[in-house]
Amino acid sequence: MKSEAVRAAPAGLPSQAQILESLKVVKDPEIPVNVVDLGLIYEVGIDDAGRVEISMTLTSVGCPVQDLIRSDAEMAVMRLDGVNHVNVEFVWSPPWSPEKMSEDGKRQMRMFGFNL
């Protein structure tokens, strides 16, 4: 994820960092790394009413588990106090590439035998 200015969360609502941390439980079933460390999360926002907007991508267009990943992401973030609604939007620009992965994500991939 690109480094962006992080605004303080409204009182009683989770921060962007907390939302990202909650998304670390979401994994692509075909890849043993969470969506955050894979670099699939492009943008996270929360408004004063507790509505969370997530822009993310997948490793490939037409991913057969797109609906599962969306559902897992929505459920993970809905568990946070103060969140009333979660909308996950899949975007394809910029396209995903392994360079978007965190160093921890790359390390995990190498541990599972992927050559990065």
Buried (B, 14 or more C-beta within 10 A) or exposed (E): BEEEEEEEBBEEBBBBEBBBBBBBBBBBEEBEBBBBBBBBBBBBBBEEEBBBBBBBBBBEEEBEBBEBBBEBBBEBBBEBEBBEBBEBEBEEEEEBEEEBBBEEBBEBBEEEEEEE
